[in-house]
Amino acid sequence: MTKINYKSIAKNVINLEIKALQKLKKSLNKNFDRAVTAIVNCQSKVILCGVGKSGIIANKISATLSSVGTPSFSLSANDCSHGDLGSITKKDILILISYSGNSIELKNIINYANRNKILLIGITSKKNSDLYKNSDIILMTPEVKEAGLDIVPTSSTINQLSIGDALAVSTLKKKKINNLDFKKFHPSGSLGEKLKTVEDLMLTNNKIPFINENISMIHALKIMTDKKLGTLIVRNKKKYTTGIITDGQVRRLNSKNINLSLLKVKNVMTKNPVKIEKNTLVTKALSIMNDNKITCLCVYDEKRKSNTIGIIHIHNILENKIY
């Protein structure tokens, strides 16, 4: 019995798909720019549809578009012939995906789009197809060699998926979607945790251990004990943040036999404490703490950098299992 080398088969599949992607990369033209502009300017929804494996790709592309701020959903090509065409309005953009471009299930959808002047973007590999001839914007994916009998949709669907990802990321860039915007669409799960900002975890209001820079250290230490954070945020009479005191500083002073009762806060504090803007990712805050070998950061709003609106402690971050 001949032993099958599955690793060799896998490598061959991957090589075929790499070659397909290389052909796709070379095939991109001005129509891709037109498609991105149309999607960005869409006043309603982007609707995707395909048949078979292309329908599954349509689902994924639609989900990716929605995740980056472009309202989108996918439709079943079969269901469109039984009432779902009513989901498509004249303000929508319709993206149809078909390698052959001649799938019977797509003909009714193409006719509906043309009849109602709905912008149609076609993703296909055949120039003599119905989809090619009837699309307002055509994105040609190159004809490629499929893995597995040269008929199993593999290389072709990789190209369809990739051009969809390229459209999604391009619209993201055009719309200037940033991490905070992306976070709104992903509040839960591992992505939601990674996208938490300092504002999500910081301590605010009366939980912030504020003290005036002119009070005595004896009084300051009582406040530090009451707040149980091992940190004090020092302010002047204008309530601008001027420094920070940590329990580590206090221990070092005590080890030097310095009489704290004779000192004011401003004589002990570390001036110009490390600060962070409230919309910064928590992962970045943790990196700053590690780099500066500190456990706490003052948080500010970009409009008022001199005012502390919160503090974030390394314990807040670790409790949320963000490492």
N, C-alpha and C positions, 0 to 999 in steps of 0.2 A: 504493500500500500504506500503510495507516494505521500510523503509528509508535506503539508502545505506550510509555506513560510508566510504567516500572517503579517509579520512586521514588514516584509517586503511589499505585500499588498497595500498596507496602510501608507507606506512611503510613496507608492505609485499614485494612490488616490490624492494624497497631499500635493505631490508634484504636478498632477494634472490641474488641480484647483489653483495652485500658484501661477501656472501658465495662463489660466483663464483670467485671473486677476490682473496679470501683466498686460494682457490684451485689452481688458476693460480700461485700465489706466490710460493706455494710448488712444483709446477711442473717444474719450471725453472731448466735447466741443462746446460751442456757444449755446447750444440748446440746454446744456446743464445750467448755465448761468440764468437763462430764461426761466427754467423750471424753479430755481431757487427764488428768483424775484417774484414769480407768481405766487409761490407758497407764502412768502413773507407778506405780500400785499393782500392775501386772501382775507376777506371780511367775514367769513363764516368758517366752515369746516373743510378739512382735507380728508376725502374718503378714498380708501384703497380697496381694490378688489382683484382677485385672481382666481384661477381654477387649479384644483389639485394642490401640488406642492407650492405653486406660485401663490395660492390663496393663503397658505401658512406663512409664507414670506410677507404677504400683505399685512397679516395680523401683526407680525413683529415690527415692521416698519411703522405701522400706525401707532403702536404702543410707544415706540421710540420718539416719534414726532410729538405725541402728547406729553411725554416726559420732559421735553425741552421747550414746552410752552406753545406748541402749535396744536390747537384742538383737532383731534383726528379720531376716526374709527374705521373699522373694516366691515365690509359686507360680504355675504356669501353670494357668489355668482348665481348659484341655483335659485336662492331665495329671491334674488332681484327680479326674476321672471314671474314671481308669485306674490308681488305686492311691495317688496322692499325698495323698489325704485322710488317710491314715495318718500324715502328718507333723504333723497338727494334734492337739494334746492339749487336755484340758478346762481346763488352767490357762492356755492361750494366749488371746490376743485376736485376733480375725479382723477385718480391715478389707477390705470389698469395695467396689470402685469401678466404677460404671457410670452413664453419663449417663441412659440409659433406665430402668435398674433392672430390666429384663426380659430381659436376655441369657440365652439358653437355657443357655449353658455355666455360668451361676452358680446355676441352680436346684438342682443336686445338692449344691453347696457350702452353700447356704442351708439346705437340708433337713438336711444333716449337722450343721451348727452348731446348729440348733434342737433336733434330736433328742438331741444330746450336751451341751446346755446350755453351749455355748461362746459367750462374749460376742461379739456381732456388732455392729460399727460399720459402718453403710452410708453411702456417699457417693454421692448420686444427685440428679437434678433432677426426678424424676417422683413425685408423691405417690400415684398409683394403681398403682405398680409393686410387684412381688414383694419387691424389696429394701427399699423403704420400709416395707411392711407387716410384714416379718419381722425387722427390725433392732432390737436392744436400744437402741442410740443412733443416731439418724439425723442426719447432717450434710447439709443441703440446699444444693446449689449451684444458683444461679438459672438459669433457662432463658435462653439468650443467643443472639445472632445469630452464626453461624459465618462465618468468612472463606472465600471460594472456593466459589461456588455455594450458599452458605448451608447446606452439608452436610458440608464437610471439617472434621473435629475440630480446632479451633484455639482459639477462645475458651473452649470447654468444657474442653479439656485444660489450658489455662492456669489455669483456676479450680481444677481438681483438683490440679494441681501446687502451687498456692499454698496451698490449705488443708492439704495435706500438709506443706509447709514450715512453716506456722504451727503445726501440731501438734508438729513436731520441735523448733522453737525454744521453744515453750511448755513442753514437757517438760524441755528443757535448763535453762530458768530454774527450773522447779519442783524439779528435782534438784540445783540449784546446781552444775552442771558449770562448771568454770573452765578457763582456758587450759592448766593443767597436766594436767587430766583429758583435755581434747581432744587434747593432745599425745600421750598414750598410745595413742590410736586412729589417729594419723597420724605414725608415726615416720619415714617416708620422704617423698621428693618435696619440692616447693617449700613445701608447708604444714609439713612436718617441719622444714625449715631455718628458716622464719619463727618456729617455736614452740620453737626451742632455748632453753634457759635458761642462765644464767651457770654453773650447776653442771656443765652438759654440757661446757663449754670451759675452765673454770678450772684453773690449776695448783695442785697440792696437795702435802701432806707435805714431803719434802725438796727439792722444786722451789721452795718458797717461800723467798725470801731473807730469813730472819729475822735480826735482830741485836738485841743488848741496847742500851738507850739510854745505858748508862754506858761503853761501850767507846770507844776513840779513833777518830777519823775515819780515821787511817792504816790501822788494822785493817779498818774498815768498807769502805774503798775496795778493799782486796784481795778482800773477799768479793763486792763488786759486780762486780769484774773476773771472778772465778771463775764467778759465776752467769750472767753475760752477759745480764742482763735490763735493765740500766740503772736498776734500782729496788731499794730496800731497805725492808723492813717493820720498823719499830722497835717493840720490846716492853719492858715493865718486868719486874721480877723475878717478878711474878705472871702473866707471859705475856699481859698485856692489851696490845692494840695502842695505842700512844701517838703514833705519828707515821710519817712516810714520808720517805725521801731519794731523790731522782732525780738522774740524771747531769746534768740541766739545772741543778739547784741547785749542784752541784759546779762546773760550768763558770762559773756566775755568781760564785761565791766566788773562784775562781781569777782571774777577770778583775779582781777588786777587790784582788788581791795579799794576800788573807787567808791566813795560815799555818794550814792545816788540821791540822798536827801538834800544834798547841796546843789543839785543840778536841775535845770529846766529841760523840758523836752527838746527844745531847739538846740541844746548843747550836746544832745546824745543822738538824735535822729540821723538817719542816712538821707542826705538831701537828694532831690530829683529821683525819686523811686522809679523803677521800670514800669512803664505804662503800656496798655494795649487798648486798641479801639474795640468797641463792643461787638461789631460785626465780624471780627476775626474768628476764623475757625478754631475750635478748642484744641485741635491737634497742633496748630501753630503756637497757641499759648503754652502748651506743654513743652514744645521744643524751646521756646524762649526761656522758660523756667530752667530747663536742663542746661542750656548754654550759659545762663547767668548763675547757676547753682543757688537758686532761690525757690521758695515754695508758694509765693503769693504775688499777684500782679494787681495794680490799680487799673480800673477800667474807666475809660472816658468816652464821651460822644464826640464825633469828629468836629462838631460845631463848637465845643467848649473843652478843649484839651486840658485846661488848667484845673478843671473840676473833676473830682472822682465821683462817678455815679454808681460804682459797684466795685467789688473785689472778687477775684477768683482765686481760690486756693487749690493746691494740687490735690487735696483730699476730695474736693468737689469733682474733679476730673476722674480720679481713680474710682470713686464710688459709682460713676456712670460707665465704668469698664471701658474707658477710652485710653488707649496706651500709645 
